[in-house]
Amino acid sequence: MDAVAEDPPSKTADGITEGSHQGFEVGQRVQSIDKGPNKIGTIKYIGPVEGYQGIWAGVDWDDGDGRHNGTVNGVLYFDADGEKSASFVRLHSLSKGVTFLEALFRRYRGNTTKEEQDEMYVLSASQKRVAIEHVGVNKMQEKLMHLENLFHVSLEYAGVSEPGPVHEIHGILPKLEELDLRGNLLPDWQAVGLICEELPALQFLDLSYSRIRISSDSLPIFYNLRTLVLNNCGITWKQVERLKKSLPVLEELHLVGNRLRTIEVKTHLGALFHHQVCLFKDLIP
């Protein structure tokens, strides 16, 4: 059975269990190892599937590209967001992600890939590889070795699932002003806060294409954050309102593609967001 593309058959729910296995648990954000880092989703079931050996994970994929809605052959294993957004996969085909600093070092200090190396050459008329001269390439590589001088960091789809040793972040990125964390696996706003609290110069944060829980009223405060991008995060206006005390100086809030059906701008919200420019596109009437 293909890990993502095929539906395992099932007739009854007897013996089906939910829980954790091999470090995975229901509700966890994951990446597909087989399909690449852009294939991310949420585990909604872990357990056996009748007719097949071993333990399976039922994953609801963010891109909606699955095989079913959590019900297979009349048996409800879990509720998926879409009619065909879910599939069953083996646990070994999923990645739990890495810490913020692990992703940073991989992206900015890792060895170049074969594809990147190939881009450094062209073929001459005699079909010999000739190195391309990149103006300033050595200077740029040297700069990336000194992360403390970076003002902008991009870690889109880097598998960031937890802050890691947060006390080390400030010393490594003391000047960081812009952080791109699109398409990562951070579970909730508290985890985001642990990272950002160590980045006092941070003014721009992009968390698009994430599924970050905003469920608590006791949220970290971002004292210098002026632009927050939450496009395609599946959030509601109620969750947006919970953020108001966390963002005292926010000027721009981007909420494109969240299919917000109800927007209630209350008086106290307007007062707290008095400088804010909310960008709403693709709203459903």
Secondary structure, DSSP 8 states (H G I E B T S, - for coil): --TTT-----S--TT---SEETTEETT-EEEETTTEEEEEEEEEEEEEETTEEEEEEEEEETT--SSBSSEETTEE----SSTT-EEEE-GGGEE--EEHHHHHHHHHHS---HHHHHTTEEE-TTS-EEE---TTHHHHHHHHT-GGG-SEEE-TTS-EEE--SGGGHHHH-TT--EEE-TT----BHHHHHHHHTT-TT--EEE--S---B---SS----SS--EEE-TTS---HHHHHHTGGG-TT--EEE-TTS--------HHHHHHTTT-EEE--S---
